[in-house]
């Protein structure tokens, strides 16, 4: 991506501050997807005219509309993806799923890097997000190791108690040795 500078400003970019509420209105109308882009542009320019502001060009408005539609589709797609994986993110699987989710988030960061409008602030935010993902994966792996160590300690304690009970019940040492060997393989 070798974009130099911010690019040429269009009539939409050059609107004064008093038109920002109208821009927000137009974006909201576009996101609702109930009216045609041409209809929204017509009313948008009427709203600007009431304030004594020159109209926005059709090409600038349509380019912005296309970018917004693309982002809305990406967000909708991601919402479906998250809905599909949300029920799989259970506490007993969180360590394994954190790795998968981390890799998924890294892919999203890559997609953002390929998109339009990357600036130094965005790049810094992406770097921080990537760092946080790695930290979360490392933390999750550490929690998993601790949970496994605790489970092993509980198992060893339970085996010790079971061995005492089995000896009192008269089970032979050969059988107890085999049970301990099998449990040790777990």
C-alpha positions as CSV (number, residue, x, y, z in Angstrom):
1,X,0.0,0.0,0.0
2,X,1.9,3.0,-1.2
3,X,-0.7,5.7,-0.8
4,X,0.9,9.1,-0.5
5,X,-0.8,11.8,1.6
6,X,-4.5,11.8,2.2
7,X,-5.6,12.0,-1.4
8,X,-7.7,14.6,-3.1
9,X,-10.5,16.0,-1.0
10,X,-13.9,15.8,-2.6
11,X,-17.0,18.0,-2.0
12,X,-18.2,15.8,0.9
13,X,-14.8,16.1,2.6
14,X,-14.9,19.9,2.3
15,X,-18.2,20.4,4.0
16,X,-18.1,22.9,6.9
17,X,-18.7,21.9,10.5
18,X,-22.3,23.1,10.5
19,X,-23.0,20.4,7.9
20,X,-21.8,17.5,10.1
21,X,-25.2,16.7,11.5
22,X,-26.5,16.4,8.0
23,X,-23.6,14.0,7.1
24,X,-24.5,11.9,10.1
25,X,-28.1,11.9,9.0
26,X,-27.1,10.8,5.5
27,X,-24.9,8.0,6.8
28,X,-27.7,6.8,9.0
29,X,-30.1,6.8,6.1
30,X,-27.6,4.9,3.9
31,X,-27.1,2.3,6.7
32,X,-30.9,1.8,7.1
33,X,-31.0,0.7,3.4
34,X,-34.7,1.7,3.0
35,X,-34.3,4.4,0.5
36,X,-32.3,4.8,-2.7
37,X,-28.9,6.5,-2.7
38,X,-30.2,9.0,-5.2
39,X,-33.2,9.9,-3.0
40,X,-30.9,10.3,0.1
41,X,-28.5,12.5,-1.9
42,X,-31.4,14.7,-3.1
43,X,-32.7,15.3,0.4
44,X,-29.1,15.7,1.8
45,X,-28.4,18.4,-0.7
46,X,-31.7,20.1,0.1
47,X,-30.7,20.1,3.8
48,X,-27.4,21.7,2.9
49,X,-29.1,24.3,0.7
50,X,-31.3,25.4,3.6
51,X,-28.0,26.1,5.5
52,X,-26.6,28.0,2.5
53,X,-24.0,25.2,1.7
54,X,-23.1,24.1,-1.8
55,X,-24.4,20.7,-2.8
56,X,-22.3,17.6,-2.6
57,X,-21.4,16.0,-6.0
58,X,-23.1,12.8,-7.0
59,X,-19.8,11.0,-7.5
60,X,-18.4,11.9,-4.1
61,X,-21.6,10.8,-2.4
62,X,-21.8,7.6,-4.3
63,X,-18.2,6.7,-3.6
64,X,-18.8,7.3,0.1
65,X,-22.0,5.3,-0.1
66,X,-20.1,2.3,-1.7
67,X,-17.5,2.4,1.0
68,X,-20.1,2.4,3.7
69,X,-22.0,-0.4,2.1
70,X,-18.8,-2.5,1.9
71,X,-18.1,-1.9,5.6
72,X,-21.6,-2.7,6.6
73,X,-21.4,-6.0,4.7
74,X,-18.1,-6.8,6.4
75,X,-19.6,-6.1,9.8
76,X,-22.6,-8.2,9.0
77,X,-20.4,-11.1,7.9
78,X,-18.3,-10.8,11.0
79,X,-21.4,-10.8,13.2
80,X,-22.5,-14.1,11.6
81,X,-19.0,-15.5,12.1
82,X,-19.0,-14.5,15.8
83,X,-22.5,-15.9,16.2
84,X,-21.2,-19.2,14.8
85,X,-18.3,-19.5,17.2
86,X,-19.8,-17.9,20.3
87,X,-21.3,-21.1,21.6
88,X,-18.0,-22.9,21.2
89,X,-16.2,-20.5,23.5
90,X,-16.9,-22.4,26.8
91,X,-14.7,-22.1,29.9
92,X,-13.4,-25.7,29.5
93,X,-12.3,-24.9,25.9
94,X,-11.2,-21.3,26.3
95,X,-7.4,-22.0,26.2
96,X,-7.7,-23.8,22.9
97,X,-10.3,-21.5,21.5
98,X,-8.2,-18.4,22.5
99,X,-5.6,-19.5,20.1
100,X,-8.2,-20.0,17.3
101,X,-9.8,-16.6,18.1
102,X,-6.4,-14.9,18.3
103,X,-5.5,-16.3,14.8
104,X,-8.9,-15.1,13.5
105,X,-8.3,-11.6,14.9
106,X,-4.8,-11.5,13.3
107,X,-6.5,-12.3,10.0
108,X,-8.9,-9.4,10.6
109,X,-6.0,-7.1,11.3
110,X,-4.4,-8.2,8.0
111,X,-7.7,-7.4,6.2
112,X,-7.7,-3.9,7.8
113,X,-4.1,-3.4,6.6
114,X,-5.2,-4.2,3.1
115,X,-8.1,-1.7,3.3
116,X,-8.3,1.9,2.5
117,X,-7.4,4.7,4.8
118,X,-4.6,3.2,6.9
119,X,-2.8,6.0,8.8
120,X,-0.2,6.1,11.5
121,X,-2.8,6.2,14.3
122,X,-4.6,3.1,12.8
123,X,-1.3,1.3,12.4
124,X,-0.5,2.0,16.1
125,X,-3.9,0.8,17.2
126,X,-3.5,-2.4,15.1
127,X,0.0,-3.0,16.6
128,X,-1.5,-2.6,20.1
129,X,-4.4,-5.0,19.2
130,X,-1.9,-7.5,17.9
131,X,0.2,-7.2,21.1
132,X,-2.9,-7.7,23.2
133,X,-3.9,-10.8,21.2
134,X,-0.5,-12.4,21.8
135,X,-0.6,-11.5,25.5
136,X,-4.1,-13.0,25.8
137,X,-2.9,-16.2,24.1
138,X,0.1,-16.4,26.4
139,X,-2.1,-15.8,29.5
140,X,-4.5,-18.4,28.3
141,X,-1.7,-21.0,27.8
142,X,-0.4,-20.2,31.3
143,X,-3.9,-20.7,32.8
144,X,-4.2,-24.0,31.0
145,X,-0.9,-25.2,32.4
146,X,-1.9,-24.2,35.9
147,X,-5.3,-25.9,35.5
148,X,-3.6,-29.1,34.3
149,X,-1.2,-29.0,37.2
150,X,-4.0,-28.6,39.7
151,X,-6.0,-31.4,38.0
152,X,-2.9,-33.7,38.2
153,X,-2.4,-32.9,41.9
154,X,-6.1,-33.7,42.6
155,X,-5.8,-36.9,40.7
156,X,-2.7,-38.0,42.6
157,X,-4.4,-37.2,45.9
158,X,-7.5,-39.1,44.9
159,X,-5.3,-42.1,43.8
160,X,-3.5,-42.0,47.1
161,X,-6.8,-42.0,49.0
162,X,-8.2,-44.8,46.8
163,X,-5.1,-46.9,47.3
164,X,-5.5,-46.6,51.1
165,X,-9.1,-47.7,50.9
166,X,-8.2,-50.5,48.5
167,X,-5.5,-51.8,50.8
168,X,-8.0,-51.8,53.7
169,X,-10.4,-53.7,51.5
170,X,-7.8,-56.4,50.9
171,X,-7.0,-55.7,47.2
172,X,-3.7,-57.2,46.2
173,X,-0.6,-55.1,45.7
174,X,-0.4,-56.3,42.0
175,X,-3.8,-55.0,41.3
176,X,-3.1,-51.7,43.0
177,X,0.2,-51.3,41.1
178,X,-1.7,-51.9,37.8
179,X,-4.3,-49.3,38.8
180,X,-1.6,-46.8,39.7
181,X,0.2,-47.5,36.4
182,X,-3.0,-46.9,34.4
183,X,-3.8,-43.7,36.2
184,X,-0.3,-42.5,35.8
185,X,-0.7,-42.7,32.0
186,X,-3.6,-40.3,32.1
